[in-house]
Amino acid sequence: MTTPAVPAPAPDVVLEAERRSVGRSFSQSCATPTGPLLAVLAAAVRPGGRVLELGTGVGVGTAWIVAGLAGRDDVEVVTVELDEELADLVRGTDLPVTVLHGDAVALLPGLGAFDLVFADALGGKWTGLDLTIAAVAPGGVLVVDDMDLARYHSPEDRAAVTAVRETLLGHPDLVSAELAAGTGHILSTRRPA
Ligand SMILES: C[S@@+](CC[C@H](N)C(=O)[O-])C[C@H]1O[C@@H](n2cnc3c(N)ncnc32)[C@H](O)[C@@H]1O
């Protein structure tokens, strides 16, 4: 007989971010298993590496990334948010990250390459996915969230998600896997050059 797993308590920095979600009635923050997955992947980022989040929200995903880095100051974390108020909110926290206000699609070409990219905004995922893929360094990992087709009802939305899925799974430079947990994810690694 197996014992049901007891989820580990979320780190304090995440609990604080979740309180911001509740305080603002912000319902789009990432949940389990996305958050812990981000922490796991952030912990594996090479010394001197870089992490990018597209769509900061109130900083819950950002907080999981920071928790995974566990105080390391050799990794740069950049997060991009279209909503100025949200960007300012997260900028006002103690999270050791750079919060950029703007459209991910407009900013991506100037951001450089990253070892871990969390694509969690429509910009950079439904539009500009090629720019997001280009921002993944060789050997880097891309996490694309909200890929469960059952979440979408309009033909347009279903077509957009299907196109993202097909691009990621069929991309010659990526090795991709679908992770049908939570809101649905596709994880991709860019093959080393
Ligand atoms: C799903 S929420 C992000 C949740 C956050 N990543 C987390 O893990 O808690 C999506 C966010 O993307 C932002 N957003 C939407 N379009 C965007 C764009 N084109 N560029 C940057 N951010 C965008 C929204 O304002 C929203 O805050």
Ligand as a Chemical Component Dictionary entry (heavy atoms), coordinates in Angstrom:
data_LIG
# 
_chem_comp.id                   LIG 
_chem_comp.type                 NON-POLYMER 
_chem_comp.pdbx_formal_charge   0 
_chem_comp.three_letter_code    LIG 
# 
loop_
_chem_comp_atom.comp_id 
_chem_comp_atom.atom_id 
_chem_comp_atom.alt_atom_id 
_chem_comp_atom.type_symbol 
_chem_comp_atom.charge 
_chem_comp_atom.model_Cartn_x 
_chem_comp_atom.model_Cartn_y 
_chem_comp_atom.model_Cartn_z 
_chem_comp_atom.pdbx_ordinal 
LIG C1  C1  C 0  -1.000 33.952 -16.148 1  
LIG S1  S1  S 1  -0.592 35.578 -15.615 2  
LIG C2  C2  C 0  1.065  35.392 -15.034 3  
LIG C3  C3  C 0  1.185  34.610 -13.762 4  
LIG C4  C4  C 0  2.586  34.515 -13.225 5  
LIG N1  N1  N 0  3.533  34.154 -14.253 6  
LIG C5  C5  C 0  2.629  33.472 -12.144 7  
LIG O1  O1  O 0  3.239  32.425 -12.377 8  
LIG O2  O2  O -1 2.061  33.683 -11.082 9  
LIG C6  C6  C 0  -0.312 36.382 -17.161 10 
LIG C7  C7  C 0  0.237  37.780 -17.025 11 
LIG O3  O3  O 0  0.732  38.159 -18.299 12 
LIG C8  C8  C 0  0.495  39.522 -18.491 13 
LIG N2  N2  N 0  0.550  39.765 -19.933 14 
LIG C9  C9  C 0  -0.432 39.577 -20.857 15 
LIG N3  N3  N 0  0.026  39.866 -22.086 16 
LIG C10 C10 C 0  1.320  40.229 -21.935 17 
LIG C11 C11 C 0  2.325  40.640 -22.844 18 
LIG N4  N4  N 0  2.085  40.727 -24.148 19 
LIG N5  N5  N 0  3.547  40.947 -22.347 20 
LIG C12 C12 C 0  3.808  40.852 -21.019 21 
LIG N6  N6  N 0  2.881  40.466 -20.118 22 
LIG C13 C13 C 0  1.655  40.169 -20.568 23 
LIG C14 C14 C 0  -0.856 39.751 -17.847 24 
LIG O4  O4  O 0  -1.033 41.108 -17.508 25 
LIG C15 C15 C 0  -0.794 38.826 -16.644 26 
LIG O5  O5  O 0  -0.374 39.506 -15.505 27 
# 
loop_
_chem_comp_bond.comp_id 
_chem_comp_bond.atom_id_1 
_chem_comp_bond.atom_id_2 
_chem_comp_bond.value_order 
_chem_comp_bond.pdbx_ordinal 
LIG C1  S1  SING 1  
LIG S1  C2  SING 2  
LIG S1  C6  SING 3  
LIG C2  C3  SING 4  
LIG C3  C4  SING 5  
LIG C4  N1  SING 6  
LIG C4  C5  SING 7  
LIG C5  O1  DOUB 8  
LIG C5  O2  SING 9  
LIG C6  C7  SING 10 
LIG C7  O3  SING 11 
LIG C7  C15 SING 12 
LIG O3  C8  SING 13 
LIG C8  N2  SING 14 
LIG C8  C14 SING 15 
LIG N2  C9  SING 16 
LIG N2  C13 SING 17 
LIG C9  N3  DOUB 18 
LIG N3  C10 SING 19 
LIG C10 C11 SING 20 
LIG C10 C13 DOUB 21 
LIG C11 N4  SING 22 
LIG C11 N5  DOUB 23 
LIG N5  C12 SING 24 
LIG C12 N6  DOUB 25 
LIG N6  C13 SING 26 
LIG C14 O4  SING 27 
LIG C14 C15 SING 28 
LIG C15 O5  SING 29 
# 
